[in-house]
Amino acid sequence: MTVIKATLAAALLIHNRLGGRAPLHGTLPERLAVILRSRKLAIALLFYLIAQINTWLDRVYLGYGRRAKDAYHWPQEIAVVTGGSGGLGRRIASGLAAKGTRVAVLDIAAPEDGAWPSSLASRIQFYQTDLTDANAIRTVAEEIRSAWGHPTILVNNAGVPNAGQSLLHAEPSRTKLTLEVNLLASFYTIHEFLPDMVKHDHGHVVNVASAASFISGVKAADYAASKAGLLALNETLRIELQTIFKAPSVLTTIVHPSFIRTPMTRELFKSQSDFLEADEVVHAVVSQVHQQRSANLFLPNARVRFGATFRAFPTWLQDHLRLQISRGLLKRSRVTVTWPPNEAK
């Protein structure tokens, strides 16, 4: 009934936006009759209903079929958060520590003084780490295990933001750094921390990806490639936990946020009116960990979930939508790129 009610609520919204005049009220059969008399409304509602059913099935599979076997005791859990000195990572570390969990923050940059509330500072330990170096991560992992024990929560949050450059304007060194931090670092941390989770069939791996995992456009090739790779990594991890490692209670979550309002995006875009607030993403990540369930999180849900179906479209339609999205982003961009490069402003 929840799906039906949500569908009827969406019907009212779509009905109004399409300029429908027949009222959508009365009994359920009467409202369905109004919907079916409007072809556009009926088609829109059909797609919406399919999406709602699939969302529900995903939640059943990931949420109930992939739940922790044993309850988590937060003061006994140990979390690792990469890129945790600032931005999303700093707030995620605080959210996890708020329930008593000890948190190891791995980052190349040291946190500012007072990065975490004094009430949480004793439970958060910073480890300066070059996340592009597998040996450095191995060394830090040994330090964490020696000091605290084996981590049971891994949040792969570290990321190099999109620099807003085209394929031929981007510096190779920046492309290399983007792929190493956004993608390869997650391979390295999983390699270090997953074995004990598998051994005890207890743990949660969270990968912070992006809507760019599904839809790539102009001036984001390296960034989109890194996030698409992270999606593939998460999918493989989820299946290998069930088939090879026989640890189905080790949870996996991947987060696909759209644009987030940050100082970096303010430099790249003139308008951020429809961007997410950082706290929305932080709340989604921390809440999902505390629910002790696997998930694929789309933020905002409807827009990014639509992007997840994007590659099922025929090529001509995909490219038409990419062009429309890219042209819109170019109009909002503060970074002007032209060709040849010496003509760039």
Secondary structure as UniProt FT lines:
FT   HELIX           2..17
FT   TURN            18..19
FT   HELIX           28..37
FT   HELIX           39..58
FT   HELIX           59..64
FT   TURN            65..66
FT   HELIX           74..76
FT   STRAND          78..82
FT   HELIX           87..97
FT   TURN            98..100
FT   STRAND          102..107
FT   TURN            113..114
FT   HELIX           118..121
FT   TURN            122..123
FT   STRAND          124..128
FT   TURN            131..132
FT   HELIX           134..147
FT   STRAND          153..156
FT   TURN            167..169
FT   HELIX           172..179
FT   HELIX           180..184
FT   HELIX           185..200
FT   STRAND          203..208
FT   HELIX           211..213
FT   TURN            218..219
FT   HELIX           221..243
FT   TURN            248..249
FT   STRAND          250..257
FT   HELIX           263..268
FT   TURN            273..274
FT   HELIX           278..291
FT   STRAND          295..299
FT   HELIX           301..308
FT   HELIX           310..312
FT   HELIX           315..332
FT   HELIX           341..343
//
